[in-house]
Amino acid sequence: MRRLSSEGGLAAFALVLVCAVGCSKEEPRPAPGPQPGDSTTGDTDEPTMPDEPVEAEMGVARTYEGAQSGTYEASFGLFDVKDLYVGLAIPQRDDVVVVRFDIRLPNAQLYSSFWAAYSMAEDAPASVPHPLTPGVDITVDKAEVQGERMVGLYRFLVRGTPITRSLVTGQFSIEAFEGASDDALLAQTNFELVGPQQ
């Protein structure tokens, strides 16, 4: 048998190695690890939908607890309630929210405007300046929590007011604005006061 010298063996090995590296037609392999589109990464080509935004809501209840929990009603007997409670639920925030409630009679005439301020912050101030009346402060009330919303509560007097004395019945409307701007509408709602013979 013919034996290869060490020089010949090294030359043959080098030739094979060069051919293996230079002549290969394989595509480069991806780096190890999860790849885009791999179901195990949760990264798919399907577009992801953003979470639904938390929207403001307002309603009227016959009790404080009802307004606090969002148990609203649409109609009330004129002489069945002493007060009504308005719940304004808006997305949670850390600052003080100054709100103007406009209550309108069934004929759309403005009955009253009420100012309130709410905050969830533990270090919220006790009061804030009135947006329209210099020298007047608005007490900051602690906002309740309702899911992802903060709830400000407002008591609307019924018994012993011009509403009962004049037997005003029908569909009332309430609008809540942030601050003094009429363009900053937070929410609106309606409720009905029904007379004894309706």
Secondary structure as GFF3:
##gff-version 3
##sequence-region A 1 198
A	DSSP	alpha_helix	6	22	.	.	.	ID=ss1
A	DSSP	three_ten_helix	39	41	.	.	.	ID=ss2
A	DSSP	beta_strand	57	61	.	.	.	ID=ss3
A	DSSP	alpha_helix	64	69	.	.	.	ID=ss4
A	DSSP	beta_strand	75	77	.	.	.	ID=ss5
A	DSSP	beta_strand	83	91	.	.	.	ID=ss6
A	DSSP	beta_strand	97	104	.	.	.	ID=ss7
A	DSSP	beta_strand	110	119	.	.	.	ID=ss8
A	DSSP	beta_strand	127	129	.	.	.	ID=ss9
A	DSSP	beta_strand	137	142	.	.	.	ID=ss10
A	DSSP	beta_strand	144	146	.	.	.	ID=ss11
A	DSSP	beta_strand	149	157	.	.	.	ID=ss12
A	DSSP	alpha_helix	162	165	.	.	.	ID=ss13
A	DSSP	beta_strand	170	178	.	.	.	ID=ss14
A	DSSP	beta_strand	185	194	.	.	.	ID=ss15
###
